[in-house]
């Protein structure tokens, strides 16, 4: 299968540099780094924020149970009339 070895990675890096230029790649990597830093900071803020209150109980203390309706065995009248 396809394996990324060190020579292949160097070749890919050279092709990217030739196509986009050193300045554009540096800007792109800087923006990528800022995004990763912002993501990590957001994750850290989420864990240090106030604890989340548990949601209110979905089950009432005295639940209302509907009555059970049992079917009555009645003969079915199929005549149209």
PyMOL Python script that loads the backbone (N, CA, C, O; Angstrom):
from pymol import cmd

cmd.read_pdbstr("""\
ATOM      1  N   UNK A   1       0.838  -1.177   0.000  1.00  0.00           N
ATOM      2  CA  UNK A   1       0.000   0.000   0.000  1.00  0.00           C
ATOM      3  C   UNK A   1       0.882   1.239   0.000  1.00  0.00           C
ATOM      4  O   UNK A   1       2.108   1.137   0.035  1.00  0.00           O
ATOM      5  N   UNK A   2       0.267   2.386  -0.039  1.00  0.00           N
ATOM      6  CA  UNK A   2       0.992   3.650  -0.098  1.00  0.00           C
ATOM      7  C   UNK A   2       1.541   4.009   1.267  1.00  0.00           C
ATOM      8  O   UNK A   2       0.789   4.090   2.238  1.00  0.00           O
ATOM      9  N   UNK A   3       2.843   4.223   1.351  1.00  0.00           N
ATOM     10  CA  UNK A   3       3.506   4.536   2.603  1.00  0.00           C
ATOM     11  C   UNK A   3       4.180   5.893   2.504  1.00  0.00           C
ATOM     12  O   UNK A   3       4.837   6.176   1.502  1.00  0.00           O
ATOM     13  N   UNK A   4       4.034   6.748   3.526  1.00  0.00           N
ATOM     14  CA  UNK A   4       4.697   8.048   3.536  1.00  0.00           C
ATOM     15  C   UNK A   4       6.022   7.927   4.280  1.00  0.00           C
ATOM     16  O   UNK A   4       6.060   7.904   5.511  1.00  0.00           O
ATOM     17  N   UNK A   5       7.077   7.852   3.535  1.00  0.00           N
ATOM     18  CA  UNK A   5       8.399   7.805   4.147  1.00  0.00           C
ATOM     19  C   UNK A   5       9.003   9.209   4.130  1.00  0.00           C
ATOM     20  O   UNK A   5       8.425  10.128   3.550  1.00  0.00           O
ATOM     21  N   UNK A   6      10.151   9.374   4.759  1.00  0.00           N
ATOM     22  CA  UNK A   6      10.784  10.687   4.854  1.00  0.00           C
ATOM     23  C   UNK A   6      11.105  11.285   3.480  1.00  0.00           C
ATOM     24  O   UNK A   6      10.829  12.466   3.267  1.00  0.00           O
ATOM     25  N   UNK A   7      11.677  10.519   2.534  1.00  0.00           N
ATOM     26  CA  UNK A   7      11.941  11.125   1.217  1.00  0.00           C
ATOM     27  C   UNK A   7      10.671  11.582   0.500  1.00  0.00           C
ATOM     28  O   UNK A   7      10.680  12.604  -0.186  1.00  0.00           O
ATOM     29  N   UNK A   8       9.596  10.841   0.654  1.00  0.00           N
ATOM     30  CA  UNK A   8       8.338  11.238   0.016  1.00  0.00           C
ATOM     31  C   UNK A   8       7.789  12.517   0.652  1.00  0.00           C
ATOM     32  O   UNK A   8       7.283  13.392  -0.050  1.00  0.00           O
ATOM     33  N   UNK A   9       7.890  12.625   1.980  1.00  0.00           N
ATOM     34  CA  UNK A   9       7.420  13.835   2.650  1.00  0.00           C
ATOM     35  C   UNK A   9       8.232  15.056   2.241  1.00  0.00           C
ATOM     36  O   UNK A   9       7.674  16.139   2.064  1.00  0.00           O
ATOM     37  N   UNK A  10       9.552  14.891   2.088  1.00  0.00           N
ATOM     38  CA  UNK A  10      10.410  15.995   1.649  1.00  0.00           C
ATOM     39  C   UNK A  10      10.034  16.415   0.234  1.00  0.00           C
ATOM     40  O   UNK A  10       9.971  17.607  -0.063  1.00  0.00           O
ATOM     41  N   UNK A  11       9.785  15.450  -0.632  1.00  0.00           N
ATOM     42  CA  UNK A  11       9.385  15.751  -2.015  1.00  0.00           C
ATOM     43  C   UNK A  11       8.056  16.501  -2.041  1.00  0.00           C
ATOM     44  O   UNK A  11       7.900  17.458  -2.800  1.00  0.00           O
ATOM     45  N   UNK A  12       7.100  16.077  -1.221  1.00  0.00           N
ATOM     46  CA  UNK A  12       5.804  16.764  -1.157  1.00  0.00           C
ATOM     47  C   UNK A  12       5.984  18.194  -0.654  1.00  0.00           C
ATOM     48  O   UNK A  12       5.361  19.118  -1.175  1.00  0.00           O
ATOM     49  N   UNK A  13       6.830  18.379   0.354  1.00  0.00           N
ATOM     50  CA  UNK A  13       7.088  19.720   0.885  1.00  0.00           C
ATOM     51  C   UNK A  13       7.713  20.613  -0.180  1.00  0.00           C
ATOM     52  O   UNK A  13       7.340  21.780  -0.304  1.00  0.00           O
ATOM     53  N   UNK A  14       8.657  20.081  -0.947  1.00  0.00           N
ATOM     54  CA  UNK A  14       9.283  20.868  -2.015  1.00  0.00           C
ATOM     55  C   UNK A  14       8.279  21.268  -3.089  1.00  0.00           C
ATOM     56  O   UNK A  14       8.306  22.398  -3.576  1.00  0.00           O
ATOM     57  N   UNK A  15       7.403  20.355  -3.455  1.00  0.00           N
ATOM     58  CA  UNK A  15       6.391  20.654  -4.471  1.00  0.00           C
ATOM     59  C   UNK A  15       5.452  21.750  -3.960  1.00  0.00           C
ATOM     60  O   UNK A  15       5.092  22.654  -4.714  1.00  0.00           O
ATOM     61  N   UNK A  16       5.056  21.676  -2.696  1.00  0.00           N
ATOM     62  CA  UNK A  16       4.181  22.696  -2.125  1.00  0.00           C
ATOM     63  C   UNK A  16       4.892  24.047  -2.114  1.00  0.00           C
ATOM     64  O   UNK A  16       4.288  25.067  -2.446  1.00  0.00           O
ATOM     65  N   UNK A  17       6.165  24.061  -1.737  1.00  0.00           N
ATOM     66  CA  UNK A  17       6.919  25.319  -1.723  1.00  0.00           C
ATOM     67  C   UNK A  17       7.035  25.919  -3.116  1.00  0.00           C
ATOM     68  O   UNK A  17       6.911  27.132  -3.282  1.00  0.00           O
ATOM     69  N   UNK A  18       7.271  25.081  -4.114  1.00  0.00           N
ATOM     70  CA  UNK A  18       7.405  25.581  -5.489  1.00  0.00           C
ATOM     71  C   UNK A  18       6.070  26.135  -5.971  1.00  0.00           C
ATOM     72  O   UNK A  18       6.027  27.189  -6.606  1.00  0.00           O
ATOM     73  N   UNK A  19       4.989  25.435  -5.676  1.00  0.00           N
ATOM     74  CA  UNK A  19       3.681  25.867  -6.169  1.00  0.00           C
ATOM     75  C   UNK A  19       3.177  27.138  -5.481  1.00  0.00           C
ATOM     76  O   UNK A  19       2.659  28.034  -6.147  1.00  0.00           O
ATOM     77  N   UNK A  20       3.322  27.225  -4.174  1.00  0.00           N
ATOM     78  CA  UNK A  20       2.724  28.334  -3.439  1.00  0.00           C
ATOM     79  C   UNK A  20       3.709  29.404  -3.005  1.00  0.00           C
ATOM     80  O   UNK A  20       3.300  30.529  -2.718  1.00  0.00           O
ATOM     81  N   UNK A  21       4.958  29.095  -2.952  1.00  0.00           N
ATOM     82  CA  UNK A  21       5.942  30.072  -2.506  1.00  0.00           C
ATOM     83  C   UNK A  21       6.104  30.038  -0.995  1.00  0.00           C
ATOM     84  O   UNK A  21       5.210  29.614  -0.262  1.00  0.00           O
ATOM     85  N   UNK A  22       7.272  30.495  -0.548  1.00  0.00           N
ATOM     86  CA  UNK A  22       7.606  30.426   0.871  1.00  0.00           C
ATOM     87  C   UNK A  22       6.698  31.311   1.719  1.00  0.00           C
ATOM     88  O   UNK A  22       6.290  30.911   2.810  1.00  0.00           O
ATOM     89  N   UNK A  23       6.381  32.496   1.235  1.00  0.00           N
ATOM     90  CA  UNK A  23       5.567  33.436   2.008  1.00  0.00           C
ATOM     91  C   UNK A  23       4.149  32.934   2.228  1.00  0.00           C
ATOM     92  O   UNK A  23       3.610  33.041   3.330  1.00  0.00           O
ATOM     93  N   UNK A  24       3.551  32.391   1.189  1.00  0.00           N
ATOM     94  CA  UNK A  24       2.170  31.905   1.308  1.00  0.00           C
ATOM     95  C   UNK A  24       2.099  30.703   2.246  1.00  0.00           C
ATOM     96  O   UNK A  24       1.161  30.598   3.036  1.00  0.00           O
ATOM     97  N   UNK A  25       3.068  29.803   2.174  1.00  0.00           N
ATOM     98  CA  UNK A  25       3.091  28.638   3.056  1.00  0.00           C
ATOM     99  C   UNK A  25       3.296  29.085   4.500  1.00  0.00           C
ATOM    100  O   UNK A  25       2.665  28.537   5.404  1.00  0.00           O
ATOM    101  N   UNK A  26       4.159  30.064   4.734  1.00  0.00           N
ATOM    102  CA  UNK A  26       4.393  30.564   6.088  1.00  0.00           C
ATOM    103  C   UNK A  26       3.119  31.193   6.657  1.00  0.00           C
ATOM    104  O   UNK A  26       2.778  30.973   7.819  1.00  0.00           O
ATOM    105  N   UNK A  27       2.419  31.975   5.832  1.00  0.00           N
ATOM    106  CA  UNK A  27       1.161  32.575   6.285  1.00  0.00           C
ATOM    107  C   UNK A  27       0.127  31.499   6.603  1.00  0.00           C
ATOM    108  O   UNK A  27      -0.586  31.587   7.603  1.00  0.00           O
ATOM    109  N   UNK A  28       0.052  30.496   5.753  1.00  0.00           N
ATOM    110  CA  UNK A  28      -0.911  29.414   5.949  1.00  0.00           C
ATOM    111  C   UNK A  28      -0.612  28.642   7.230  1.00  0.00           C
ATOM    112  O   UNK A  28      -1.528  28.313   7.984  1.00  0.00           O
ATOM    113  N   UNK A  29       0.651  28.353   7.479  1.00  0.00           N
ATOM    114  CA  UNK A  29       1.023  27.619   8.694  1.00  0.00           C
ATOM    115  C   UNK A  29       0.788  28.480   9.940  1.00  0.00           C
ATOM    116  O   UNK A  29       0.412  27.962  10.992  1.00  0.00           O
ATOM    117  N   UNK A  30       1.009  29.788   9.820  1.00  0.00           N
ATOM    118  CA  UNK A  30       0.745  30.691  10.944  1.00  0.00           C
ATOM    119  C   UNK A  30      -0.733  30.697  11.303  1.00  0.00           C
ATOM    120  O   UNK A  30      -1.089  30.641  12.480  1.00  0.00           O
ATOM    121  N   UNK A  31      -1.589  30.764  10.300  1.00  0.00           N
ATOM    122  CA  UNK A  31      -3.033  30.730  10.535  1.00  0.00           C
ATOM    123  C   UNK A  31      -3.456  29.386  11.115  1.00  0.00           C
ATOM    124  O   UNK A  31      -4.325  29.329  11.986  1.00  0.00           O
ATOM    125  N   UNK A  32      -2.854  28.320  10.643  1.00  0.00           N
ATOM    126  CA  UNK A  32      -3.151  26.987  11.168  1.00  0.00           C
ATOM    127  C   UNK A  32      -2.760  26.906  12.642  1.00  0.00           C
ATOM    128  O   UNK A  32      -3.507  26.365  13.457  1.00  0.00           O
ATOM    129  N   UNK A  33      -1.599  27.439  12.979  1.00  0.00           N
ATOM    130  CA  UNK A  33      -1.136  27.448  14.368  1.00  0.00           C
ATOM    131  C   UNK A  33      -2.051  28.257  15.263  1.00  0.00           C
ATOM    132  O   UNK A  33      -2.344  27.852  16.388  1.00  0.00           O
ATOM    133  N   UNK A  34      -2.510  29.410  14.764  1.00  0.00           N
ATOM    134  CA  UNK A  34      -3.438  30.229  15.541  1.00  0.00           C
ATOM    135  C   UNK A  34      -4.754  29.493  15.774  1.00  0.00           C
ATOM    136  O   UNK A  34      -5.343  29.586  16.851  1.00  0.00           O
ATOM    137  N   UNK A  35      -5.203  28.773  14.774  1.00  0.00           N
ATOM    138  CA  UNK A  35      -6.437  28.004  14.912  1.00  0.00           C
ATOM    139  C   UNK A  35      -6.309  26.903  15.946  1.00  0.00           C
ATOM    140  O   UNK A  35      -7.222  26.691  16.744  1.00  0.00           O
ATOM    141  N   UNK A  36      -5.189  26.202  15.941  1.00  0.00           N
ATOM    142  CA  UNK A  36      -4.958  25.136  16.918  1.00  0.00           C
ATOM    143  C   UNK A  36      -4.878  25.724  18.320  1.00  0.00           C
ATOM    144  O   UNK A  36      -5.435  25.166  19.265  1.00  0.00           O
ATOM    145  N   UNK A  37      -4.183  26.853  18.455  1.00  0.00           N
ATOM    146  CA  UNK A  37      -4.052  27.513  19.761  1.00  0.00           C
ATOM    147  C   UNK A  37      -5.421  27.958  20.270  1.00  0.00           C
ATOM    148  O   UNK A  37      -5.731  27.785  21.448  1.00  0.00           O
ATOM    149  N   UNK A  38      -6.235  28.525  19.393  1.00  0.00           N
ATOM    150  CA  UNK A  38      -7.569  28.964  19.773  1.00  0.00           C
ATOM    151  C   UNK A  38      -8.439  27.774  20.187  1.00  0.00           C
ATOM    152  O   UNK A  38      -9.210  27.862  21.142  1.00  0.00           O
ATOM    153  N   UNK A  39      -8.310  26.676  19.467  1.00  0.00           N
ATOM    154  CA  UNK A  39      -9.072  25.475  19.797  1.00  0.00           C
ATOM    155  C   UNK A  39      -8.680  24.952  21.175  1.00  0.00           C
ATOM    156  O   UNK A  39      -9.546  24.621  21.983  1.00  0.00           O
ATOM    157  N   UNK A  40      -7.384  24.877  21.444  1.00  0.00           N
ATOM    158  CA  UNK A  40      -6.914  24.397  22.746  1.00  0.00           C
ATOM    159  C   UNK A  40      -7.378  25.317  23.862  1.00  0.00           C
ATOM    160  O   UNK A  40      -7.774  24.850  24.929  1.00  0.00           O
ATOM    161  N   UNK A  41      -7.331  26.631  23.623  1.00  0.00           N
ATOM    162  CA  UNK A  41      -7.767  27.595  24.624  1.00  0.00           C
ATOM    163  C   UNK A  41      -9.262  27.446  24.884  1.00  0.00           C
ATOM    164  O   UNK A  41      -9.701  27.528  26.031  1.00  0.00           O
ATOM    165  N   UNK A  42     -10.037  27.232  23.846  1.00  0.00           N
ATOM    166  CA  UNK A  42     -11.474  27.030  24.013  1.00  0.00           C
ATOM    167  C   UNK A  42     -11.783  25.775  24.796  1.00  0.00           C
ATOM    168  O   UNK A  42     -12.691  25.764  25.628  1.00  0.00           O
ATOM    169  N   UNK A  43     -11.031  24.711  24.536  1.00  0.00           N
ATOM    170  CA  UNK A  43     -11.235  23.472  25.288  1.00  0.00           C
ATOM    171  C   UNK A  43     -10.865  23.662  26.753  1.00  0.00           C
ATOM    172  O   UNK A  43     -11.546  23.136  27.634  1.00  0.00           O
ATOM    173  N   UNK A  44      -9.795  24.409  27.026  1.00  0.00           N
ATOM    174  CA  UNK A  44      -9.385  24.654  28.408  1.00  0.00           C
ATOM    175  C   UNK A  44     -10.419  25.524  29.118  1.00  0.00           C
ATOM    176  O   UNK A  44     -10.722  25.280  30.286  1.00  0.00           O
ATOM    177  N   UNK A  45     -10.966  26.531  28.442  1.00  0.00           N
ATOM    178  CA  UNK A  45     -11.987  27.393  29.032  1.00  0.00           C
ATOM    179  C   UNK A  45     -13.240  26.595  29.362  1.00  0.00           C
ATOM    180  O   UNK A  45     -13.894  26.847  30.374  1.00  0.00           O
ATOM    181  N   UNK A  46     -13.570  25.650  28.523  1.00  0.00           N
ATOM    182  CA  UNK A  46     -14.773  24.846  28.743  1.00  0.00           C
ATOM    183  C   UNK A  46     -14.647  23.997  30.001  1.00  0.00           C
ATOM    184  O   UNK A  46     -15.622  23.821  30.731  1.00  0.00           O
ATOM    185  N   UNK A  47     -13.461  23.475  30.257  1.00  0.00           N
ATOM    186  CA  UNK A  47     -13.280  22.614  31.428  1.00  0.00           C
ATOM    187  C   UNK A  47     -13.161  23.425  32.716  1.00  0.00           C
ATOM    188  O   UNK A  47     -13.449  22.900  33.791  1.00  0.00           O
ATOM    189  N   UNK A  48     -12.744  24.689  32.638  1.00  0.00           N
ATOM    190  CA  UNK A  48     -12.596  25.504  33.841  1.00  0.00           C
ATOM    191  C   UNK A  48     -13.812  26.378  34.095  1.00  0.00           C
ATOM    192  O   UNK A  48     -13.840  27.093  35.096  1.00  0.00           O
ATOM    193  N   UNK A  49     -14.804  26.351  33.239  1.00  0.00           N
ATOM    194  CA  UNK A  49     -15.987  27.188  33.432  1.00  0.00           C
ATOM    195  C   UNK A  49     -16.845  26.600  34.549  1.00  0.00           C
ATOM    196  O   UNK A  49     -16.529  25.552  35.112  1.00  0.00           O
ATOM    197  N   UNK A  50     -17.927  27.291  34.852  1.00  0.00           N
ATOM    198  CA  UNK A  50     -18.809  26.859  35.930  1.00  0.00           C
ATOM    199  C   UNK A  50     -19.370  25.475  35.623  1.00  0.00           C
ATOM    200  O   UNK A  50     -19.614  25.141  34.464  1.00  0.00           O
ATOM    201  N   UNK A  51     -19.573  24.673  36.666  1.00  0.00           N
ATOM    202  CA  UNK A  51     -20.134  23.345  36.428  1.00  0.00           C
ATOM    203  C   UNK A  51     -21.554  23.454  35.876  1.00  0.00           C
ATOM    204  O   UNK A  51     -22.301  24.365  36.232  1.00  0.00           O
ATOM    205  N   UNK A  52     -21.903  22.552  35.039  1.00  0.00           N
ATOM    206  CA  UNK A  52     -23.212  22.554  34.403  1.00  0.00           C
ATOM    207  C   UNK A  52     -24.212  21.909  35.353  1.00  0.00           C
ATOM    208  O   UNK A  52     -23.977  20.820  35.877  1.00  0.00           O
ATOM    209  N   UNK A  53     -25.325  22.594  35.568  1.00  0.00           N
ATOM    210  CA  UNK A  53     -26.365  22.050  36.435  1.00  0.00           C
ATOM    211  C   UNK A  53     -27.040  20.883  35.724  1.00  0.00           C
ATOM    212  O   UNK A  53     -27.244  20.935  34.512  1.00  0.00           O
ATOM    213  N   UNK A  54     -27.385  19.837  36.459  1.00  0.00           N
ATOM    214  CA  UNK A  54     -28.062  18.706  35.812  1.00  0.00           C
ATOM    215  C   UNK A  54     -29.443  19.141  35.341  1.00  0.00           C
ATOM    216  O   UNK A  54     -30.055  20.014  35.955  1.00  0.00           O
ATOM    217  N   UNK A  55     -29.931  18.558  34.284  1.00  0.00           N
ATOM    218  CA  UNK A  55     -31.248  18.939  33.771  1.00  0.00           C
ATOM    219  C   UNK A  55     -32.337  18.526  34.759  1.00  0.00           C
ATOM    220  O   UNK A  55     -32.145  17.593  35.539  1.00  0.00           O
ATOM    221  N   UNK A  56     -33.476  19.215  34.729  1.00  0.00           N
ATOM    222  CA  UNK A  56     -34.557  18.847  35.645  1.00  0.00           C
ATOM    223  C   UNK A  56     -35.040  17.433  35.344  1.00  0.00           C
ATOM    224  O   UNK A  56     -34.936  16.943  34.220  1.00  0.00           O
ATOM    225  N   UNK A  57     -35.562  16.804  36.366  1.00  0.00           N
ATOM    226  CA  UNK A  57     -36.007  15.418  36.220  1.00  0.00           C
ATOM    227  C   UNK A  57     -37.159  15.339  35.234  1.00  0.00           C
ATOM    228  O   UNK A  57     -38.052  16.186  35.243  1.00  0.00           O
ATOM    229  N   UNK A  58     -37.137  14.350  34.408  1.00  0.00           N
ATOM    230  CA  UNK A  58     -38.190  14.145  33.424  1.00  0.00           C
ATOM    231  C   UNK A  58     -39.347  13.336  34.024  1.00  0.00           C
ATOM    232  O   UNK A  58     -40.430  13.284  33.442  1.00  0.00           O
ATOM    233  N   UNK A  59     -39.129  12.716  35.164  1.00  0.00           N
ATOM    234  CA  UNK A  59     -40.137  11.869  35.784  1.00  0.00           C
ATOM    235  C   UNK A  59     -40.748  12.622  36.957  1.00  0.00           C
ATOM    236  O   UNK A  59     -40.031  13.083  37.845  1.00  0.00           O
ATOM    237  N   UNK A  60     -42.063  12.747  36.963  1.00  0.00           N
ATOM    238  CA  UNK A  60     -42.757  13.448  38.035  1.00  0.00           C
ATOM    239  C   UNK A  60     -42.760  12.580  39.292  1.00  0.00           C
ATOM    240  O   UNK A  60     -42.595  11.362  39.220  1.00  0.00           O
ATOM    241  N   UNK A  61     -42.948  13.225  40.440  1.00  0.00           N
ATOM    242  CA  UNK A  61     -42.964  12.493  41.699  1.00  0.00           C
ATOM    243  C   UNK A  61     -44.141  11.528  41.750  1.00  0.00           C
ATOM    244  O   UNK A  61     -43.986  10.391  42.196  1.00  0.00           O
ATOM    245  N   UNK A  62     -45.318  11.966  41.298  1.00  0.00           N
ATOM    246  CA  UNK A  62     -46.503  11.105  41.245  1.00  0.00           C
ATOM    247  C   UNK A  62     -46.972  11.052  39.794  1.00  0.00           C
ATOM    248  O   UNK A  62     -47.831  11.838  39.395  1.00  0.00           O
ATOM    249  N   UNK A  63     -46.428  10.152  39.015  1.00  0.00           N
ATOM    250  CA  UNK A  63     -46.780  10.138  37.596  1.00  0.00           C
ATOM    251  C   UNK A  63     -48.239   9.738  37.384  1.00  0.00           C
ATOM    252  O   UNK A  63     -48.786   8.909  38.110  1.00  0.00           O
ATOM    253  N   UNK A  64     -48.848  10.345  36.380  1.00  0.00           N
ATOM    254  CA  UNK A  64     -50.217  10.034  36.016  1.00  0.00           C
ATOM    255  C   UNK A  64     -50.181   8.878  35.028  1.00  0.00           C
ATOM    256  O   UNK A  64     -49.595   8.980  33.950  1.00  0.00           O
ATOM    257  N   UNK A  65     -50.815   7.780  35.412  1.00  0.00           N
ATOM    258  CA  UNK A  65     -50.842   6.604  34.551  1.00  0.00           C
ATOM    259  C   UNK A  65     -52.195   6.559  33.867  1.00  0.00           C
ATOM    260  O   UNK A  65     -53.227   6.557  34.537  1.00  0.00           O
ATOM    261  N   UNK A  66     -52.206   6.521  32.524  1.00  0.00           N
ATOM    262  CA  UNK A  66     -53.503   6.468  31.837  1.00  0.00           C
ATOM    263  C   UNK A  66     -54.184   5.123  32.090  1.00  0.00           C
ATOM    264  O   UNK A  66     -53.510   4.110  32.275  1.00  0.00           O
ATOM    265  N   UNK A  67     -55.503   5.112  32.098  1.00  0.00           N
ATOM    266  CA  UNK A  67     -56.205   3.849  32.328  1.00  0.00           C
ATOM    267  C   UNK A  67     -55.983   2.889  31.161  1.00  0.00           C
ATOM    268  O   UNK A  67     -55.822   3.305  30.013  1.00  0.00           O
ATOM    269  N   UNK A  68     -55.980   1.629  31.474  1.00  0.00           N
ATOM    270  CA  UNK A  68     -55.786   0.595  30.457  1.00  0.00           C
ATOM    271  C   UNK A  68     -57.138   0.259  29.868  1.00  0.00           C
ATOM    272  O   UNK A  68     -58.071  -0.094  30.590  1.00  0.00           O
ATOM    273  N   UNK A  69     -57.242   0.370  28.550  1.00  0.00           N
ATOM    274  CA  UNK A  69     -58.489   0.068  27.866  1.00  0.00           C
ATOM    275  C   UNK A  69     -58.348  -1.305  27.241  1.00  0.00           C
ATOM    276  O   UNK A  69     -57.458  -1.543  26.424  1.00  0.00           O
ATOM    277  N   UNK A  70     -59.238  -2.205  27.636  1.00  0.00           N
ATOM    278  CA  UNK A  70     -59.196  -3.549  27.056  1.00  0.00           C
ATOM    279  C   UNK A  70     -60.230  -3.624  25.942  1.00  0.00           C
ATOM    280  O   UNK A  70     -61.346  -3.134  26.111  1.00  0.00           O
ATOM    281  N   UNK A  71     -59.892  -4.216  24.828  1.00  0.00           N
ATOM    282  CA  UNK A  71     -60.858  -4.304  23.720  1.00  0.00           C
ATOM    283  C   UNK A  71     -61.981  -5.283  24.057  1.00  0.00           C
ATOM    284  O   UNK A  71     -61.776  -6.294  24.728  1.00  0.00           O
ATOM    285  N   UNK A  72     -63.149  -4.953  23.578  1.00  0.00           N
ATOM    286  CA  UNK A  72     -64.327  -5.790  23.794  1.00  0.00           C
ATOM    287  C   UNK A  72     -64.482  -6.675  22.574  1.00  0.00           C
ATOM    288  O   UNK A  72     -64.375  -6.206  21.441  1.00  0.00           O
ATOM    289  N   UNK A  73     -64.731  -7.942  22.802  1.00  0.00           N
ATOM    290  CA  UNK A  73     -64.915  -8.873  21.686  1.00  0.00           C
ATOM    291  C   UNK A  73     -66.326  -8.735  21.133  1.00  0.00           C
ATOM    292  O   UNK A  73     -67.259  -9.378  21.615  1.00  0.00           O
ATOM    293  N   UNK A  74     -66.467  -7.911  20.143  1.00  0.00           N
ATOM    294  CA  UNK A  74     -67.746  -7.709  19.486  1.00  0.00           C
ATOM    295  C   UNK A  74     -67.656  -8.279  18.087  1.00  0.00           C
ATOM    296  O   UNK A  74     -66.590  -8.248  17.472  1.00  0.00           O
ATOM    297  N   UNK A  75     -68.747  -8.793  17.580  1.00  0.00           N
ATOM    298  CA  UNK A  75     -68.705  -9.283  16.200  1.00  0.00           C
ATOM    299  C   UNK A  75     -68.533  -8.111  15.227  1.00  0.00           C
ATOM    300  O   UNK A  75     -69.099  -7.036  15.423  1.00  0.00           O
ATOM    301  N   UNK A  76     -67.766  -8.336  14.209  1.00  0.00           N
ATOM    302  CA  UNK A  76     -67.490  -7.295  13.215  1.00  0.00           C
ATOM    303  C   UNK A  76     -68.539  -7.390  12.125  1.00  0.00           C
ATOM    304  O   UNK A  76     -68.729  -8.458  11.542  1.00  0.00           O
ATOM    305  N   UNK A  77     -69.217  -6.300  11.841  1.00  0.00           N
ATOM    306  CA  UNK A  77     -70.230  -6.254  10.808  1.00  0.00           C
ATOM    307  C   UNK A  77     -69.596  -5.731   9.544  1.00  0.00           C
ATOM    308  O   UNK A  77     -69.241  -4.555   9.468  1.00  0.00           O
ATOM    309  N   UNK A  78     -69.443  -6.606   8.525  1.00  0.00           N
ATOM    310  CA  UNK A  78     -68.820  -6.217   7.279  1.00  0.00           C
ATOM    311  C   UNK A  78     -69.809  -5.758   6.233  1.00  0.00           C
ATOM    312  O   UNK A  78     -69.399  -5.387   5.133  1.00  0.00           O
ATOM    313  N   UNK A  79     -71.085  -5.770   6.528  1.00  0.00           N
ATOM    314  CA  UNK A  79     -72.063  -5.402   5.519  1.00  0.00           C
ATOM    315  C   UNK A  79     -72.094  -3.896   5.354  1.00  0.00           C
ATOM    316  O   UNK A  79     -72.037  -3.144   6.327  1.00  0.00           O
ATOM    317  N   UNK A  80     -72.183  -3.478   4.123  1.00  0.00           N
ATOM    318  CA  UNK A  80     -72.265  -2.058   3.803  1.00  0.00           C
ATOM    319  C   UNK A  80     -73.765  -1.696   3.761  1.00  0.00           C
ATOM    320  O   UNK A  80     -74.519  -2.389   3.078  1.00  0.00           O
ATOM    321  N   UNK A  81     -74.199  -0.714   4.413  1.00  0.00           N
ATOM    322  CA  UNK A  81     -75.608  -0.482   4.347  1.00  0.00           C
ATOM    323  C   UNK A  81     -76.061   0.772   4.828  1.00  0.00           C
ATOM    324  O   UNK A  81     -77.261   1.045   4.804  1.00  0.00           O
TER     325      UNK A  81
END
""", "prot")
cmd.dss("prot")
cmd.show_as("cartoon", "prot")
cmd.util.cbc("prot")
cmd.orient("prot")
